[in-house]
Amino acid sequence: MFQKFFPDEYVSSTYEIPFEQYYEEGYRGVLFDIDNTLVPHGAPADERAKQLFLRLQKIGYEVCLMSNNKEPRVKSFGEAVGVKHYLFKANKPSITGYQKAMEKMGTNTSNTLFVGDQVFTDVFGAKRAGMKSILVQPIHPKEEIQIVLKRHLEKIVLKEYKKHQKRKK
């Protein structure tokens, strides 16, 4: 029942994902959520985020920011980190946004990663679109009320995910 919400990978931070390893495995595109995935909710791009996108560019990735937020937020963040592809009001978990983002990058479901901090929007949408999902722990606990409410349900899903991972070993 819960498996449709399980990420392919679950790590503590976007900044510890082994992107070089994924590139060697054939991945060529990365879709990123912004808020609480790359920076705290509503925060501007920081030096760590800027360095990450320079690293991804050097590796050879196409990248796209994908957010349910409004254009000013997504566009300004993209400009600050040097990303040309972005999608605002992406309506995650609808698969349409994921497909549009891959189209912009020239990638497909077999060579694109999605990185986000929410199970019911980011991970569920990526799984529905047929791509690999990497869930990261939220950067900061301060969030909008609708997200706080979802986090309680996410805890249940993640508990089941961890049980599932132990059984697999």
Secondary structure as UniProt FT lines:
FT   HELIX           3..5
FT   STRAND          9..11
FT   HELIX           14..16
FT   HELIX           19..24
FT   TURN            25..26
FT   STRAND          29..32
FT   TURN            36..38
FT   TURN            41..42
FT   HELIX           47..59
FT   STRAND          62..66
FT   HELIX           71..81
FT   STRAND          85..87
FT   TURN            92..93
FT   HELIX           95..105
FT   TURN            109..110
FT   STRAND          112..116
FT   HELIX           119..123
FT   HELIX           124..129
FT   STRAND          132..136
FT   HELIX           145..168
//
